[in-house]
Amino acid sequence: IRDYYASRGLGDVYKRQSPKSTIEKFEDSYNSADMDGMIECFDPSVQALYSGANSILSDFIGMDIGDLSAMLPFLAEIDDSGDYSYLPKIDISVLDVDKTSDTTATVLCEFTTSDGVTEEDTIEMVKIDGEWYISGEEFYSEF
């Protein structure tokens, strides 16, 4: 969908103008195995980290993160056909958005995997230059 609109000069259909629209973009990117689209949903510090890691990998080993991820068993099955129906999917429902300030929000989501497992969790978000992103704190807390 995004490529369709972009190819017609209509811009990014997934503007991050609300926490919910960012979550929707992340879900769509995840379900279509679009790593760049997923990274775009995180705040600029995470995007810079990804870009830097990509650059370093490319300089040192001659391949970027996309090439490297293609070597992983799960992602190696992805081909250029655009058919990702066999990959695990996730449905993310936004249950509540608590704007804790003009530039931060805690979003309560329900995650349902393609095998029917459902769980609720929160996502911390931050608004930068008028657009909502998944907070880098959310990303870094996983490590």
URLIN-V128605 format. One record per residue. N is the residue number from 1. RES is the residue in three letters. PHI is phi in radians with two decimals (none if undefined). OMEGA is omega as a letter, one per 20 degrees, with the letter a starting at -180 (999 if undefined). D_CENTER is the distance of its C-alpha to the mean C-alpha in whole Angstrom. Layout:
n: <N;N>
res: <RES;RES>
phi: <PHI;PHI>
omega: <OMEGA;OMEGA>
d_center: <D_CENTER;D_CENTER>
//
This chain:
n: <1;2;3;4;5;6;7;8;9;10;11;12;13;14;15;16;17;18;19;20;21;22;23;24;25;26;27;28;29;30;31;32;33;34;35;36;37;38;39;40;41;42;43;44;45;46;47;48;49;50;51;52;53;54;55;56;57;58;59;60;61;62;63;64;65;66;67;68;69;70;71;72;73;74;75;76;77;78;79;80;81;82;83;84;85;86;87;88;89;90;91;92;93;94;95;96;97;98;99;100;101;102;103;104;105;106;107;108;109;110;111;112;113;114;115;116;117;118;119;120;121;122;123;124;125;126;127;128;129;130;131;132;133;134;135;136;137;138;139;140;141;142;143>
res: <ILE;ARG;ASP;TYR;TYR;ALA;SER;ARG;GLY;LEU;GLY;ASP;VAL;TYR;LYS;ARG;GLN;SER;PRO;LYS;SER;THR;ILE;GLU;LYS;PHE;GLU;ASP;SER;TYR;ASN;SER;ALA;ASP;MET;ASP;GLY;MET;ILE;GLU;CYS;PHE;ASP;PRO;SER;VAL;GLN;ALA;LEU;TYR;SER;GLY;ALA;ASN;SER;ILE;LEU;SER;ASP;PHE;ILE;GLY;MET;ASP;ILE;GLY;ASP;LEU;SER;ALA;MET;LEU;PRO;PHE;LEU;ALA;GLU;ILE;ASP;ASP;SER;GLY;ASP;TYR;SER;TYR;LEU;PRO;LYS;ILE;ASP;ILE;SER;VAL;LEU;ASP;VAL;ASP;LYS;THR;SER;ASP;THR;THR;ALA;THR;VAL;LEU;CYS;GLU;PHE;THR;THR;SER;ASP;GLY;VAL;THR;GLU;GLU;ASP;THR;ILE;GLU;MET;VAL;LYS;ILE;ASP;GLY;GLU;TRP;TYR;ILE;SER;GLY;GLU;GLU;PHE;TYR;SER;GLU;PHE>
phi: <none;-1.02;-1.13;-1.03;-1.19;-1.11;-1.17;-1.81;1.25;-1.67;1.40;-1.41;-1.17;-1.82;-1.08;-1.60;-1.49;-2.59;-0.97;-1.09;-1.16;-1.18;-1.09;-1.10;-1.12;-1.07;-1.04;-1.09;-1.13;-1.05;-1.22;-1.88;0.99;-1.73;-1.06;-1.09;-1.10;-1.15;-1.09;-1.08;-1.41;-1.54;-1.10;-0.96;-1.16;-1.25;-1.05;-1.16;-1.06;-1.07;-1.09;-1.13;-1.10;-1.09;-1.13;-1.10;-1.03;-1.09;-1.16;-1.51;-2.08;1.31;-2.52;-1.71;-1.06;-1.07;-1.11;-1.13;-1.15;-1.15;-1.44;-1.30;-0.95;-1.12;-1.47;-1.13;-1.35;-1.27;-2.14;-1.46;-1.24;1.44;-1.64;-1.94;-1.11;-1.47;-1.39;-1.03;-1.98;-2.42;-1.96;-2.01;-1.86;-1.43;-1.62;-2.80;-2.11;-1.87;-1.34;-1.38;-2.84;-1.17;-2.17;-2.40;-2.68;-1.95;-1.94;-1.53;-2.19;-1.94;-1.83;-2.16;-1.49;-1.12;-1.64;1.60;-1.35;-2.14;-2.63;-1.79;-2.76;-1.86;-2.19;-1.46;-2.26;-2.39;-1.80;-2.26;0.89;1.44;-2.11;-1.63;-2.30;-1.21;-1.10;-1.06;-1.04;-1.11;-1.18;-1.22;-1.19;-1.37;-1.87>
omega: <a;a;r;a;a;a;r;r;a;r;a;a;a;r;a;a;r;r;a;a;r;r;r;r;r;r;a;r;r;a;r;r;a;a;r;r;r;a;r;a;r;a;a;r;r;r;r;r;r;a;r;r;r;r;a;r;a;r;a;a;r;r;r;a;r;r;a;a;r;r;r;a;a;a;a;a;a;r;a;a;a;r;a;a;a;r;r;r;r;r;a;r;r;a;a;r;r;r;a;r;r;a;r;r;r;a;r;a;r;a;r;r;a;r;r;r;a;r;r;r;r;r;r;a;a;r;a;a;r;a;a;a;r;a;r;r;r;a;a;a;r;a;999>
d_center: <15;14;16;19;19;18;21;23;23;21;18;15;15;12;13;12;15;15;13;13;11;8;8;9;7;4;7;8;6;6;10;11;10;8;7;7;5;2;5;6;5;7;10;13;14;11;11;14;14;12;14;17;17;16;20;22;21;22;25;26;26;25;22;18;15;15;18;18;16;18;20;19;21;18;16;19;20;18;20;20;21;18;19;16;18;19;16;15;13;12;13;12;15;15;19;19;18;21;21;22;23;22;19;18;17;17;15;17;15;16;14;16;16;18;21;21;20;19;19;18;16;15;12;14;13;14;16;16;19;18;14;12;10;8;12;12;15;12;11;15;16;15;17>
//
